[in-house]
Amino acid sequence: MSGKPAFGFMKVAFKLRDFLYSREKVLRETSMKQGDIVLDFGCGTGSYLLPVFSITGETGKYIAIDANQEAVDNILKLAEANGIKQIECVRSSLLTGLKKRSVDVVLLYDVFHMVENQTGLLAELSRVLKETGELSFSDHHMKKEEIMKKVTSTAFFAFKKQGKKTLTFVKRSQEV
């Protein structure tokens, strides 16, 4: 299944998921705060857009990146319908096009298992994260041990903490 029917099915499935466990609860596991710049890599249907803004407020910014044009278009429509202007959308499967050290929090949820160049993605996310930034990671398609090995075996990230739904990593330059 690909294209519009697959994206439509994904939207329905994520609405059910979000009903059962709110995205705000997931985001509470991050250090996200008022005014933060948040990168949602693999943004999908945009489940995190509104919860991010409930935390970051009007001074925050949401950057949505997805390889699927339908996902990018959906985020833009969702932002417009909710009057959100502090948003940037990029269609990409790896490179963000963002400035070095420009992001406070990266959300990498349920997409890493599909990324062909995982080390390249981690390098890019490390590049755009501020020195005090964090990578919030969750991928239910992978075991915790596999995630830990793949993320911490690079020169980019060190493990910080485990939440109920996420693992948090920091740049190696700020190891805990």
C-alpha positions in Angstrom: 0.0 0.0 0.0 1.5 3.4 -1.0 0.4 6.9 -1.7 -2.8 8.5 -0.5 -4.6 5.3 0.8 -1.6 4.4 2.9 -1.2 7.9 4.3 -5.0 7.9 5.0 -4.7 4.6 6.9 -1.7 6.0 8.8 -3.7 9.0 9.9 -6.5 6.8 11.3 -4.1 4.5 13.0 -2.3 7.4 14.6 -5.5 9.0 15.9 -6.3 5.8 17.7 -2.7 5.6 19.1 -3.0 9.3 20.2 -6.3 8.6 21.9 -4.8 5.7 23.9 -1.6 7.5 24.8 -1.5 11.3 24.3 1.5 12.8 22.4 1.8 15.4 25.2 2.7 12.6 27.7 5.4 11.5 25.3 6.7 15.1 25.0 6.8 15.5 28.8 9.7 13.1 28.7 11.8 15.7 26.9 13.3 18.9 28.3 11.3 20.9 25.8 10.3 24.3 27.1 8.8 27.7 26.1 10.6 29.2 23.1 12.3 26.0 22.0 13.0 25.1 18.3 11.8 21.5 17.8 12.7 19.3 14.8 10.2 16.5 14.1 12.2 14.2 11.8 9.8 11.8 10.1 6.8 14.0 11.1 4.3 11.7 9.4 0.7 12.9 10.0 1.7 15.7 12.4 0.6 14.1 15.7 3.2 16.2 17.5 2.5 19.6 16.0 -0.2 20.8 18.4 1.4 19.2 21.5 4.7 20.8 20.7 3.1 24.3 20.6 1.3 23.6 23.9 4.7 23.4 25.4 6.9 25.8 23.3 4.2 28.5 23.0 4.1 31.3 20.5 7.9 31.9 20.8 8.6 28.3 19.8 9.2 26.9 16.4 8.3 23.5 14.8 10.3 22.1 12.0 8.7 19.2 10.2 10.7 16.9 8.0 9.4 13.9 6.1 10.3 12.1 2.9 6.6 11.9 2.0 5.2 15.0 0.3 1.7 14.1 1.6 3.1 14.3 5.1 4.6 17.8 4.5 1.4 19.0 2.9 -0.7 17.6 5.7 1.4 19.4 8.3 1.1 22.7 6.5 -2.7 22.3 6.3 -2.9 21.4 10.0 -0.7 24.4 11.0 -2.9 26.8 8.8 -6.1 25.4 10.3 -4.8 26.1 13.8 -3.2 29.5 13.1 0.3 28.3 13.6 2.9 30.5 11.8 6.2 29.4 13.4 6.6 26.4 11.3 9.0 25.2 8.6 8.4 22.1 6.5 11.1 20.2 4.5 10.7 17.2 2.3 13.8 15.1 2.8 14.9 11.6 3.9 18.2 12.7 5.3 19.6 16.2 5.0 17.7 18.9 6.8 19.1 22.1 5.2 19.1 23.7 8.7 21.8 25.8 10.1 24.4 24.2 12.4 23.4 24.2 16.1 20.0 25.7 15.5 17.6 23.1 17.1 16.9 22.6 20.8 15.1 19.2 20.6 14.9 16.6 17.9 12.0 14.2 17.9 12.9 10.9 16.1 9.9 8.7 16.6 9.1 5.5 14.8 11.2 6.3 11.7 14.8 5.2 12.4 14.1 1.6 11.4 13.3 2.8 7.9 16.3 5.0 7.4 18.9 3.6 5.0 21.8 5.7 6.1 21.3 5.7 9.9 24.8 6.9 10.7 24.4 9.8 8.2 21.1 10.7 9.8 22.6 10.7 13.3 25.5 12.9 12.0 23.0 15.4 10.5 20.9 15.5 13.7 24.0 16.1 15.8 25.0 18.8 13.4 21.8 20.8 13.8 21.4 20.2 17.5 22.6 23.0 19.8 25.4 21.9 22.2 22.8 21.7 25.0 20.1 20.1 22.8 18.7 16.6 23.1 17.6 13.8 20.8 14.3 12.2 21.9 14.1 8.7 20.4 11.4 6.1 20.1 11.0 3.3 17.6 8.7 0.5 18.5 10.0 -1.5 15.6 13.4 -1.9 17.3 14.5 -3.3 20.7 16.0 -1.0 23.2 19.4 -2.7 23.0 19.5 -2.3 19.3 18.7 1.4 19.5 21.3 2.0 22.3 24.0 0.2 20.2 23.2 2.0 17.0 22.9 5.5 18.6 25.8 5.3 21.1 28.3 3.5 18.9 28.6 6.6 16.8 30.7 9.6 17.7 27.6 11.7 17.9 25.4 10.8 20.9 25.6 9.5 24.4 22.7 8.1 26.4 21.1 10.4 29.0 17.9 8.8 30.3 15.0 6.4 29.7 11.4 7.5 29.9 8.2 5.4 29.6 8.0 5.8 25.8 11.4 7.4 24.9 15.1 7.3 25.2 16.9 10.6 25.5 20.4 11.2 24.1 22.7 14.2 24.2 25.6 15.2 22.0 28.8 13.5 23.0 30.2 17.0 23.8 27.8 17.2 26.8 27.9 13.6 28.1 26.3 13.0 31.4 
